[in-house]
Amino acid sequence: MMLHASRCLLLLLPFISSRQDVAAFVLPAPAVTQPTRCTLSSSPLAATQPPSPNAKASTAKSSPSSSFDFFQPTEIDACNTPPNLQLILTSLKELKSGSDLRGTYARHASSGGTIANISHLVKQAKSEGKGAALTPFASHCFGVAFAKWLLQHESDSGRQQLNTNEQRRHGSNALTICIGRDPRLHGERLADAFARGAESVDGVTKPVRVLYTGVTTTPSMYEFCRSGKCDAAIIVTASHLPEDKNGIKFFSSKGGLDKKDIDELVVLAQEEATQWYNIGLMPPSSGNAGVLCSELVNFMPYYKETLKQAIGREVDPNPNPAKPLSNLNIVVNPGNGSGSFFNDLLRELGANVAGSLHLTPDGTFPDTIGVPNPEKKEMVEETIKACKAYNADIGVMFDTDADRSGFVLPRSIDKNGVCSSYEPLNRNRLIALLSVIFSSSAPGCTIVTDSTTSEGLNTFLEKKLGLRHFRYLRGYANVINKAKELQGSEMAIETSGHCALRENGWIDDGTYTAVKIIALLANSKGKGSLLDLISDLEEMPFDKEFRVKATDGSLETTTKVFESVTTSLTELCGAEEQWTLDEDNLEGVRVRLSSGGFFMIRQSLHDPVISLQVESVSEDYANSVVLSPLLKMFSEHAAVLDLSALE
């Protein structure tokens, strides 16, 4: 495909424009400029017509430029991709992580330079054991890919009609994509590159317009799609992963994209990368100057209002409907992530949130130990400490992009309302308490969970609550898609805290999970601890995950070892008297223990890791009956595994 003349101009003049419908977001003080997309009647670059990615590569030799290293292929056919190009194309594919993109952020110059910079960054990331490199160039290519994909799938995408205000802004025929991000500092650079890529697909019959809404949450992006504020959306986030990681999640009015959709995006992104390779340059970006797009928007107040309305529906009628949470003390801990807005929401509904902490979104995460994660021991402990200090009825924690939540609750509440003995409400406990809600609102419904849930949870759901429990493959997209398939399902949830409900359109939303729990608390105020509602949930004293890593950081090595170990483990089950193979398990190998509890091994979805989950009546029992024989089995692969976690 020929590069548009306007794109060629951007190659030469990355910082010059006079377009009236484009906004630039500049930190620290947001500012709006009014550049115009220029046209160019003739230009050396405009005359350059890179071959179609689907055509055979040229065998003609080309002279290198004195200013730019073009890396034009010589004596190459369609089956022999130049090494530097192949490295770039492979890196784009390696960014796929289930239904998302994830990688280690790698910066490059915002203008100038050559495509060789990208291959060097990719090589460097791999040599340092950082995995796939997520560069602004990659983000640009996926911006182009997403816009093209949306246009190709428009007839069957169930495109939501934009509301009247959005039509007035962008025209009823425009394709609008909204971009948000979590607080990571490099998120804005990636958002800018994505926006530029998407808007470069502009056409006369279907212009593409990008809206930038700044720091937001992952679930809010889907809400913006289904409410008609945009046709599609992405958020730049790596959730709970370390600060140097980042990623992209995609949404349409139907929900999140699936693995097959991501495969299609990868192909389109590779085609775009090939075009830039053929001219030897990189597309420009704004660097640290902001995000170039059609409009700056702030959709978060709308999303906050939808959650306020949800709480109003959930809480029983009371004398003060405008302040339904006025009888609650709540500590919110978003860990300097995107979930900070939830504190304001609760305060506006009457809750006392004086004890909340880490409320300023900050991509350096200065006040917490690393990136926020409600499963992290340190985050739980500091939330409990704050709850004790302010006699809180509940503590609420979010991960970076607020698609997961966790809680702490008091075990004891005296007659004067003084709370004590705070404990975490997460993993199997959180699933159990949410299921209590659905046992009343949807008796006999199905609860879909990931494969690592406990034996005690299964008994609680099916024997105590009369619900159906369906264990499925780990990975929130897997669990959600299975719940959509099963008739009568109401909730899809992982032990990690990813939770999606039918009533909320099957989007995993940590803030909506918090709405359900807080509403239950408001309705139960004065009736004891919420933990009393799950007192029949059997919990084992020992519950721990062990992560065995491949020493070379290779997924290929991990897969080979995992396949060998699972075969050996299945055979060993016949010889171990206290082991019973779970024949219904769908992921890895799950073994029930005769004394109660279980253990299972599975391969990590994203990392070169074999996960071992053990639930047992005691640590001594786990060491002798589970860990000792497994260590012996894993030792056969000691040359390629780090076994320190098991020793």
C-alpha positions as CSV (number, residue, x, y, z in Angstrom):
1,M,0.0,0.0,0.0
2,M,1.3,3.5,-0.8
3,L,2.1,5.7,2.1
4,H,-0.3,8.7,2.2
5,A,1.3,12.0,1.2
6,S,0.3,13.5,4.6
7,R,2.2,10.7,6.4
8,C,5.3,11.4,4.2
9,L,5.2,15.0,5.3
10,L,5.1,13.9,8.9
11,L,8.3,12.1,8.3
12,L,9.9,15.3,7.3
13,L,8.1,17.7,9.6
14,P,7.2,15.9,12.8
15,F,6.8,19.0,14.8
16,I,5.2,21.3,12.2
17,S,1.4,21.3,11.6
18,S,-1.4,23.7,11.4
19,R,-4.4,21.4,11.6
20,Q,-7.5,22.9,13.2
21,D,-9.0,19.6,14.5
22,V,-6.0,18.2,16.3
23,A,-5.2,18.7,20.0
24,A,-1.8,18.3,21.7
25,F,-1.7,17.4,25.4
26,V,1.3,18.8,27.1
27,L,2.5,18.2,30.7
28,P,2.7,19.5,33.3
29,A,0.2,22.1,32.2
30,P,-2.3,20.7,29.7
31,A,-2.4,22.9,26.6
32,V,-4.3,22.7,23.3
33,T,-2.7,23.7,20.1
34,Q,-4.5,23.9,16.8
35,P,-2.3,22.3,14.1
36,T,-3.6,21.3,10.7
37,R,-2.9,18.1,8.9
38,C,-1.0,19.3,5.8
39,T,-1.0,18.0,2.3
40,L,1.9,17.7,0.0
41,S,1.7,17.8,-3.8
42,S,5.2,16.6,-4.4
43,S,8.1,15.4,-2.4
44,P,10.9,12.9,-2.8
45,L,9.3,10.8,0.0
46,A,5.9,11.2,-1.5
47,A,7.2,9.8,-4.7
48,T,8.6,6.8,-2.9
49,Q,6.2,3.9,-3.2
50,P,7.2,1.0,-0.9
51,P,6.1,-2.4,-2.2
52,S,3.0,-4.0,-0.8
53,P,3.8,-6.2,2.2
54,N,2.0,-9.0,0.3
55,A,4.2,-8.7,-2.8
56,K,7.5,-10.4,-3.3
57,A,10.4,-8.4,-2.1
58,S,12.5,-6.7,-4.7
59,T,15.8,-8.4,-5.7
60,A,17.2,-5.1,-7.0
61,K,20.1,-3.6,-5.1
62,S,19.7,0.0,-3.8
63,S,22.4,2.5,-2.8
64,P,22.5,3.4,0.8
65,S,21.8,7.0,1.7
66,S,24.6,9.1,3.2
67,S,22.1,10.3,5.9
68,F,20.0,7.3,6.6
69,D,20.7,3.6,6.8
70,F,17.8,2.2,4.7
71,F,18.6,-1.6,5.2
72,Q,17.1,-2.3,1.8
73,P,17.1,-6.1,1.1
74,T,19.4,-7.4,-1.6
75,E,19.0,-10.8,-3.4
76,I,16.1,-11.7,-1.2
77,D,12.8,-13.3,-2.1
78,A,9.5,-13.5,-0.3
79,C,10.7,-16.5,1.8
80,N,13.9,-14.9,2.9
81,T,13.1,-11.8,5.1
82,P,16.1,-9.6,5.9
83,P,17.3,-10.3,9.5
84,N,16.7,-6.8,10.9
85,L,13.1,-6.8,9.5
86,Q,12.5,-10.4,10.8
87,L,13.7,-9.3,14.2
88,I,11.2,-6.5,14.3
89,L,8.3,-8.6,12.9
90,T,9.0,-11.3,15.5
91,S,9.1,-8.8,18.3
92,L,5.6,-7.5,17.3
93,K,4.3,-11.0,17.5
94,E,6.0,-11.7,20.8
95,L,4.1,-8.7,22.4
96,K,0.9,-10.8,22.3
97,S,0.0,-11.9,25.8
98,G,-3.3,-13.7,25.6
99,S,-5.9,-11.1,24.6
100,D,-3.5,-8.1,25.3
101,L,-0.1,-6.8,24.3
102,R,2.6,-6.7,27.0
103,G,6.3,-5.9,26.9
104,T,9.2,-4.0,28.4
105,Y,9.1,-0.4,27.5
106,A,12.1,0.6,25.3
107,R,12.4,4.3,24.2
108,H,13.8,5.6,21.1
109,A,14.2,9.1,19.5
110,S,10.9,10.9,18.9
111,S,12.0,12.0,15.4
112,G,14.8,11.2,13.0
113,G,16.8,8.0,13.3
114,T,16.4,4.9,11.3
115,I,14.6,1.6,11.5
116,A,17.9,0.1,12.7
117,N,17.2,1.7,16.1
118,I,14.3,-0.6,16.5
119,S,16.1,-3.8,15.8
120,H,18.9,-2.7,18.2
121,L,16.3,-2.1,21.0
122,V,14.7,-5.5,20.4
123,K,18.1,-7.2,20.5
124,Q,19.1,-5.4,23.6
125,A,15.9,-6.3,25.5
126,K,16.3,-9.9,24.7
127,S,20.0,-10.0,25.6
128,E,19.1,-8.5,29.0
129,G,16.4,-11.0,29.6
130,K,13.6,-8.5,29.5
131,G,11.6,-10.3,26.9
132,A,9.7,-8.5,24.1
133,A,10.3,-4.8,23.7
134,L,7.3,-2.4,23.6
135,T,8.5,0.6,21.7
136,P,6.7,3.8,20.5
137,F,7.3,2.4,17.0
138,A,5.4,-0.8,17.9
139,S,2.6,1.2,19.4
140,H,2.3,3.2,16.2
141,C,2.1,0.1,14.1
142,F,-0.6,-1.3,16.4
143,G,-2.5,2.0,16.1
144,V,-2.6,1.6,12.4
145,A,-3.5,-2.0,12.8
146,F,-6.4,-1.4,15.2
147,A,-7.9,1.4,13.0
148,K,-7.7,-0.9,9.9
149,W,-9.1,-3.9,11.8
150,L,-12.1,-1.8,13.0
151,L,-12.8,-0.6,9.5
152,Q,-12.6,-4.2,8.2
153,H,-14.8,-5.6,10.9
154,E,-17.3,-2.7,11.0
155,S,-20.1,-4.6,9.4
156,D,-20.1,-7.3,12.0
157,S,-18.7,-5.5,15.0
158,G,-22.0,-4.4,16.4
159,R,-20.9,-0.8,16.2
160,Q,-22.7,1.3,18.8
161,Q,-24.3,4.5,17.4
162,L,-22.5,7.5,18.8
163,N,-24.6,9.8,21.0
164,T,-25.7,13.1,19.6
165,N,-22.9,15.2,21.2
166,E,-20.2,12.9,19.8
167,Q,-21.8,12.9,16.3
168,R,-21.8,16.7,16.4
169,R,-18.1,16.7,17.3
170,H,-16.8,14.1,14.9
171,G,-19.5,13.6,12.3
172,S,-21.8,10.6,12.2
173,N,-19.5,8.8,9.8
174,A,-16.3,9.1,11.8
175,L,-14.7,6.1,13.4
176,T,-13.7,7.3,16.9
177,I,-11.1,5.6,19.1
178,C,-10.6,6.6,22.7
179,I,-7.2,6.2,24.4
180,G,-6.5,6.1,28.1
181,R,-3.6,5.0,30.2
182,D,-2.5,4.1,33.7
183,P,-0.1,6.4,35.6
184,R,3.1,4.9,34.2
185,L,5.3,7.7,32.9
186,H,6.0,6.1,29.5
187,G,2.3,5.5,28.9
188,E,1.8,8.9,27.4
189,R,4.6,8.4,24.8
190,L,3.0,5.1,23.8
191,A,-0.5,6.7,23.7
192,D,0.8,9.4,21.4
193,A,2.4,6.9,19.0
194,F,-0.8,4.8,18.9
195,A,-2.9,7.9,18.2
196,R,-0.7,9.1,15.4
197,G,-0.8,5.6,13.9
198,A,-4.5,5.3,14.1
199,E,-5.2,8.7,12.6
200,S,-2.8,8.1,9.7
201,V,-5.5,5.7,8.4
202,D,-7.8,8.6,7.8
203,G,-9.9,8.4,4.6
204,V,-12.5,10.5,2.8
205,T,-15.3,8.1,3.4
206,K,-14.4,7.0,6.9
207,P,-12.2,9.4,8.9
208,V,-10.5,8.0,12.0
209,R,-10.6,10.3,15.0
210,V,-8.7,9.6,18.2
211,L,-9.8,11.0,21.6
212,Y,-7.4,11.1,24.6
213,T,-8.8,10.9,28.1
214,G,-5.6,10.7,30.1
215,V,-5.2,8.5,33.2
216,T,-8.2,6.2,33.5
217,T,-9.1,2.6,34.4
218,T,-9.3,-0.4,32.2
219,P,-13.0,-1.2,32.8
220,S,-14.0,2.4,32.1
221,M,-12.7,2.1,28.5
222,Y,-15.3,-0.5,27.8
223,E,-18.0,1.6,29.4
224,F,-17.1,4.5,27.0
225,C,-17.6,2.1,24.1
226,R,-20.9,0.6,25.1
227,S,-22.3,4.0,26.1
228,G,-21.6,5.4,22.6
229,K,-18.9,7.9,23.6
230,C,-16.6,6.2,21.1
231,D,-16.6,3.3,18.7
232,A,-13.6,1.5,20.2
233,A,-11.0,2.1,22.9
234,I,-7.6,1.1,24.2
235,I,-5.8,1.5,27.5
236,V,-2.0,1.6,27.8
237,T,-1.3,-0.4,30.9
238,A,0.7,-3.3,32.3
239,S,-1.6,-3.7,35.3
240,H,0.4,-5.1,38.3
241,L,3.6,-5.8,36.4
242,P,6.8,-3.9,37.3
243,E,7.3,-0.2,36.4
244,D,9.4,-0.9,33.3
245,K,6.6,-3.0,31.7
246,N,3.7,-1.7,29.7
247,G,1.0,-3.0,27.4
248,I,-2.2,-2.3,25.5
249,K,-5.7,-3.7,26.0
250,F,-8.3,-3.3,23.3
251,F,-12.1,-2.8,23.4
252,S,-15.1,-2.5,21.1
253,S,-18.7,-2.1,21.9
254,K,-18.9,-5.9,22.3
255,G,-16.2,-6.0,24.9
256,G,-12.5,-6.9,25.0
257,L,-10.9,-8.4,21.9
258,D,-10.0,-12.1,22.1
259,K,-6.8,-14.0,21.1
260,K,-7.9,-14.5,17.5
261,D,-8.5,-10.7,17.2
262,I,-5.0,-10.0,18.5
263,D,-3.5,-12.4,16.0
264,E,-5.1,-10.4,13.2
265,L,-3.8,-7.1,14.7
266,V,-0.3,-8.6,14.8
267,V,-0.4,-9.3,11.1
268,L,-1.7,-5.8,10.3
269,A,1.0,-4.3,12.5
270,Q,3.7,-6.4,10.8
271,E,2.5,-5.1,7.4
272,E,2.8,-1.5,8.7
273,A,6.3,-2.2,10.1
274,T,7.3,-3.6,6.7
275,Q,6.3,-0.4,5.0
276,W,8.4,1.7,7.3
277,Y,11.3,-0.7,6.9
278,N,11.1,-0.3,3.1
279,I,11.8,3.4,3.4
280,G,14.2,3.0,6.3
281,L,12.8,5.6,8.6
282,M,10.7,5.7,11.8
283,P,7.4,7.5,12.2
284,P,7.6,10.7,14.3
285,S,6.1,11.1,17.7
286,S,5.7,13.9,20.2
287,G,8.4,12.6,22.6
288,N,7.7,14.1,26.0
289,A,5.6,16.9,24.5
290,G,2.2,15.2,24.9
291,V,-0.3,13.4,22.7
292,L,-1.3,14.5,19.2
293,C,-4.9,13.6,18.6
294,S,-8.3,15.0,17.4
295,E,-9.6,15.9,20.9
296,L,-8.7,15.9,24.5
297,V,-11.6,14.6,26.6
298,N,-12.4,13.7,30.2
299,F,-14.8,10.8,30.3
300,M,-14.0,9.6,33.9
301,P,-16.7,11.8,35.6
302,Y,-19.3,9.9,33.5
303,Y,-17.9,6.5,34.5
304,K,-17.8,7.6,38.2
305,E,-21.5,8.5,37.9
306,T,-22.4,5.0,36.5
307,L,-20.8,3.5,39.6
308,K,-22.6,5.9,42.0
309,Q,-25.9,4.9,40.4
310,A,-25.0,1.2,40.8
311,I,-24.4,1.7,44.5
312,G,-27.7,3.5,44.7
313,R,-29.5,0.5,43.1
314,E,-27.7,-2.0,45.4
315,V,-28.2,-0.3,48.8
316,D,-31.5,-0.8,50.5
317,P,-33.7,2.3,50.7
318,N,-32.7,4.5,53.6
319,P,-33.6,7.9,55.1
320,N,-30.8,9.6,53.1
321,P,-30.8,8.3,49.5
322,A,-28.4,11.0,48.4
323,K,-25.8,9.7,51.0
324,P,-26.4,5.9,51.1
325,L,-23.0,5.2,52.6
326,S,-23.1,7.8,55.4
327,N,-22.9,5.1,58.1
328,L,-19.6,3.6,56.8
329,N,-15.9,4.3,57.5
330,I,-13.9,3.1,54.4
331,V,-10.2,3.1,53.7
332,V,-9.3,3.2,50.0
333,N,-5.8,2.2,48.9
334,P,-5.3,2.5,45.1
335,G,-1.5,2.5,45.6
336,N,-1.0,5.7,43.5
337,G,-2.8,3.9,40.6
338,S,-5.8,4.8,38.4
339,G,-8.3,3.7,41.1
340,S,-7.8,6.9,43.1
341,F,-11.1,8.4,41.8
342,F,-13.1,5.8,43.7
343,N,-12.2,7.5,47.0
344,D,-14.0,10.7,45.8
345,L,-17.0,8.6,44.7
346,L,-17.4,7.1,48.2
347,R,-17.0,10.5,49.9
348,E,-19.7,12.0,47.6
349,L,-22.0,9.2,48.7
350,G,-21.5,10.0,52.4
351,A,-18.7,7.6,53.4
352,N,-16.0,8.7,55.8
353,V,-12.8,8.1,53.8
354,A,-10.4,10.1,56.1
355,G,-8.1,7.1,56.5
356,S,-7.5,6.5,52.7
357,L,-4.0,6.4,51.5
358,H,-1.9,6.7,48.3
359,L,-4.5,8.7,46.4
360,T,-2.4,10.6,43.9
361,P,-1.9,8.8,40.6
362,D,1.9,8.6,40.1
363,G,3.8,6.3,37.7
364,T,6.8,6.2,40.0
365,F,4.6,4.7,42.7
366,P,6.6,6.5,45.5
367,D,4.4,5.6,48.5
368,T,4.1,1.9,48.1
369,I,6.4,-1.0,47.7
370,G,6.4,-1.3,44.0
371,V,3.4,-1.4,41.7
372,P,0.0,-1.8,43.5
373,N,-1.3,-5.3,43.6
374,P,-4.1,-6.3,46.0
375,E,-2.6,-9.8,46.4
376,K,0.7,-8.3,47.6
377,K,1.4,-8.9,51.3
378,E,2.8,-5.4,51.9
379,M,-0.3,-3.7,50.4
380,V,-2.6,-5.8,52.5
381,E,-0.6,-5.1,55.7
382,E,-0.6,-1.3,55.2
383,T,-4.3,-1.3,54.4
384,I,-5.0,-3.2,57.6
385,K,-2.8,-0.8,59.6
386,A,-4.9,2.2,58.2
387,C,-8.2,0.4,59.0
388,K,-7.1,-0.2,62.6
389,A,-6.2,3.5,62.9
390,Y,-9.5,4.8,61.6
391,N,-11.8,2.0,62.9
392,A,-12.8,1.3,59.3
393,D,-15.7,-1.0,58.3
394,I,-13.7,-2.1,55.3
395,G,-10.5,-1.5,53.4
396,V,-10.5,-1.5,49.6
397,M,-7.4,-2.1,47.4
398,F,-7.0,-1.8,43.6
399,D,-4.3,-2.8,41.2
400,T,-2.7,-0.2,38.9
401,D,-5.5,-0.1,36.3
402,A,-8.4,-1.0,38.8
403,D,-9.6,-4.0,37.0
404,R,-8.9,-6.1,40.1
405,S,-9.7,-5.4,43.8
406,G,-9.1,-6.9,47.2
407,F,-10.4,-6.1,50.6
408,V,-9.8,-6.3,54.3
409,L,-12.5,-6.8,56.9
410,P,-12.8,-6.9,60.7
411,R,-13.3,-10.3,62.2
412,S,-14.9,-8.8,65.3
413,I,-17.2,-5.9,65.9
414,D,-18.3,-5.1,69.4
415,K,-21.6,-3.6,70.5
416,N,-20.2,-0.1,70.3
417,G,-19.2,-0.6,66.7
418,V,-15.4,-0.9,67.4
419,C,-13.8,-3.2,64.8
420,S,-10.8,-5.4,65.4
421,S,-8.8,-8.4,64.1
422,Y,-8.7,-7.3,60.5
423,E,-8.2,-10.0,57.9
424,P,-7.9,-10.1,54.1
425,L,-10.9,-10.8,51.9
426,N,-9.3,-12.1,48.7
427,R,-8.8,-15.3,46.7
428,N,-11.3,-18.0,47.7
429,R,-12.8,-15.8,50.4
430,L,-13.7,-13.1,47.9
431,I,-15.3,-15.6,45.5
432,A,-17.3,-17.1,48.4
433,L,-18.6,-13.8,49.6
434,L,-19.7,-12.6,46.2
435,S,-21.3,-16.0,45.6
436,V,-23.4,-15.4,48.8
437,I,-24.8,-12.4,47.1
438,F,-25.8,-14.4,44.0
439,S,-27.2,-17.3,46.0
440,S,-30.0,-14.8,46.9
441,S,-30.3,-12.8,43.7
442,A,-29.9,-15.8,41.3
443,P,-30.4,-19.1,43.2
444,G,-28.8,-22.1,41.5
445,C,-26.7,-20.0,39.1
446,T,-23.2,-21.0,37.8
447,I,-20.0,-19.5,39.1
448,V,-17.0,-19.9,36.8
449,T,-13.6,-19.7,38.4
450,D,-10.0,-20.4,37.4
451,S,-8.4,-23.8,38.0
452,T,-6.6,-22.9,41.2
453,T,-9.6,-22.5,43.5
454,S,-9.7,-24.6,46.6
455,E,-11.5,-27.9,47.4
456,G,-13.2,-26.0,50.3
457,L,-14.6,-23.4,47.9
458,N,-16.2,-26.0,45.7
459,T,-17.9,-27.6,48.7
460,F,-19.1,-24.2,50.0
461,L,-20.6,-23.1,46.6
462,E,-22.3,-26.4,45.8
463,K,-23.2,-27.9,49.1
464,K,-23.8,-24.8,51.3
465,L,-25.1,-22.3,48.7
466,G,-26.7,-24.6,46.2
467,L,-24.8,-23.1,43.2
468,R,-22.9,-24.8,40.4
469,H,-19.1,-24.4,40.4
470,F,-17.3,-24.7,37.1
471,R,-13.5,-24.6,37.2
472,Y,-11.8,-23.5,33.9
473,L,-8.4,-22.5,32.5
474,R,-6.6,-19.7,34.3
475,G,-6.6,-16.3,32.5
476,Y,-9.4,-13.8,32.9
477,A,-10.3,-13.9,29.2
478,N,-10.6,-17.7,29.4
479,V,-12.8,-17.6,32.5
480,I,-15.0,-14.8,31.1
481,N,-15.5,-16.5,27.7
482,K,-16.5,-19.8,29.4
483,A,-19.0,-18.0,31.6
484,K,-20.5,-16.4,28.5
485,E,-21.0,-19.8,27.0
486,L,-22.6,-21.5,30.0
487,Q,-26.3,-21.0,30.5
488,G,-27.2,-19.6,33.9
489,S,-23.8,-18.2,34.7
490,E,-23.7,-15.0,36.7
491,M,-20.0,-14.5,37.6
492,A,-16.6,-15.2,36.2
493,I,-13.8,-14.7,38.7
494,E,-10.2,-15.7,39.3
495,T,-8.4,-16.1,42.6
496,S,-6.3,-13.1,41.5
497,G,-9.4,-10.8,41.9
498,H,-10.3,-10.5,38.2
499,C,-14.1,-10.5,38.4
500,A,-16.7,-10.1,35.7
501,L,-20.5,-10.2,36.2
502,R,-23.3,-10.8,33.7
503,E,-25.1,-7.7,35.1
504,N,-22.1,-5.5,34.2
505,G,-21.6,-6.8,30.6
506,W,-18.9,-9.4,31.5
507,I,-16.2,-6.8,31.9
508,D,-13.7,-7.5,34.6
509,D,-14.0,-4.4,36.9
510,G,-12.4,-4.1,40.3
511,T,-14.4,-1.0,41.0
512,Y,-17.7,-2.7,40.2
513,T,-16.6,-5.6,42.5
514,A,-16.1,-3.1,45.2
515,V,-19.6,-1.7,44.5
516,K,-21.1,-5.2,45.2
517,I,-19.1,-5.7,48.4
518,I,-19.7,-2.2,49.8
519,A,-23.4,-2.4,49.1
520,L,-23.6,-5.7,50.9
521,L,-21.8,-4.1,53.9
522,A,-24.1,-1.1,53.9
523,N,-27.1,-3.4,53.9
524,S,-25.6,-5.6,56.7
525,K,-24.4,-2.8,59.0
526,G,-25.0,-3.7,62.6
527,K,-25.5,-7.4,61.8
528,G,-21.9,-8.5,62.5
529,S,-18.9,-9.0,60.3
530,L,-19.3,-9.9,56.6
531,L,-16.8,-12.7,57.3
532,D,-19.5,-14.4,59.3
533,L,-21.4,-15.0,56.0
534,I,-18.6,-17.3,54.8
535,S,-17.8,-19.0,58.2
536,D,-18.7,-22.4,56.6
537,L,-15.9,-22.0,54.0
538,E,-13.3,-24.6,54.8
539,E,-9.8,-23.2,54.7
540,M,-6.5,-25.1,55.0
541,P,-3.8,-23.7,57.3
542,F,-1.2,-24.0,54.6
543,D,-1.9,-22.4,51.2
544,K,1.1,-21.3,49.1
545,E,2.3,-20.9,45.5
546,F,5.8,-21.9,44.5
547,R,7.2,-20.6,41.2
548,V,9.9,-22.7,39.5
549,K,11.7,-20.6,36.8
550,A,13.6,-21.6,33.7
551,T,17.2,-20.4,34.2
552,D,17.5,-19.3,30.6
553,G,14.3,-17.3,30.7
554,S,12.9,-19.2,27.7
555,L,9.3,-20.1,27.2
556,E,10.5,-23.0,25.0
557,T,12.5,-24.5,27.8
558,T,9.7,-24.1,30.2
559,T,7.2,-25.8,27.9
560,K,9.5,-28.8,27.3
561,V,10.2,-29.3,31.0
562,F,6.5,-28.8,31.9
563,E,5.4,-31.5,29.4
564,S,8.0,-33.9,30.8
565,V,7.0,-33.2,34.4
566,T,3.3,-33.6,33.8
567,T,3.8,-36.9,32.2
568,S,5.9,-38.1,35.2
569,L,3.5,-36.7,37.7
570,T,0.5,-38.4,36.1
571,E,2.3,-41.7,36.3
572,L,3.4,-41.1,39.9
573,C,-0.2,-40.6,41.0
574,G,-0.7,-44.3,40.7
575,A,2.1,-45.1,43.1
576,E,1.5,-42.4,45.8
577,E,-1.2,-43.6,48.2
578,Q,-2.2,-40.1,49.4
579,W,-2.5,-38.7,45.9
580,T,-5.7,-38.9,43.7
581,L,-5.5,-37.5,40.2
582,D,-8.3,-35.0,39.5
583,E,-9.7,-36.4,36.2
584,D,-12.0,-33.4,35.7
585,N,-9.2,-30.8,35.8
586,L,-8.7,-28.9,32.6
587,E,-5.3,-27.2,33.1
588,G,-2.0,-28.8,34.1
589,V,-2.2,-31.6,36.7
590,R,-4.3,-31.3,39.8
591,V,-4.0,-33.8,42.6
592,R,-6.3,-34.2,45.6
593,L,-4.7,-35.1,49.0
594,S,-6.2,-37.8,51.2
595,S,-6.0,-35.5,54.3
596,G,-7.8,-32.7,52.5
597,G,-6.5,-30.0,50.2
598,F,-4.8,-30.4,46.9
599,F,-1.8,-29.4,44.8
600,M,-1.5,-28.6,41.1
601,I,1.2,-27.7,38.6
602,R,0.5,-25.5,35.6
603,Q,2.6,-23.4,33.2
604,S,2.4,-19.7,33.6
605,L,0.4,-17.9,30.9
606,H,3.0,-15.1,30.4
607,D,6.3,-16.0,32.1
608,P,8.9,-18.8,31.8
609,V,7.6,-20.3,35.1
610,I,6.0,-23.5,36.3
611,S,3.6,-22.7,39.1
612,L,3.0,-25.1,41.9
613,Q,0.0,-24.4,44.1
614,V,-0.2,-26.4,47.4
615,E,-3.1,-26.4,49.9
616,S,-2.6,-28.6,52.9
617,V,-3.5,-29.4,56.5
618,S,0.0,-28.3,57.6
619,E,3.3,-27.1,56.4
620,D,5.0,-30.3,57.6
621,Y,2.4,-32.4,55.7
622,A,3.0,-30.4,52.6
623,N,6.8,-30.8,52.8
624,S,6.7,-34.5,53.3
625,V,3.8,-35.6,51.1
626,V,4.0,-33.0,48.3
627,L,7.2,-31.0,48.1
628,S,9.7,-33.7,48.8
629,P,8.6,-36.1,46.0
630,L,8.1,-33.2,43.6
631,L,11.5,-31.8,44.3
632,K,13.0,-35.2,43.4
633,M,11.0,-35.2,40.2
634,F,12.0,-31.6,39.3
635,S,15.7,-32.3,40.1
636,E,15.9,-34.3,36.9
637,H,15.8,-31.0,35.1
638,A,18.0,-29.1,37.6
639,A,20.3,-28.0,34.7
640,V,17.6,-25.7,33.3
641,L,15.5,-24.9,36.4
642,D,16.0,-22.7,39.4
643,L,14.7,-25.0,42.2
644,S,15.5,-22.7,45.1
645,A,11.7,-22.1,45.7
646,L,11.2,-25.8,46.6
647,E,14.3,-26.3,48.6
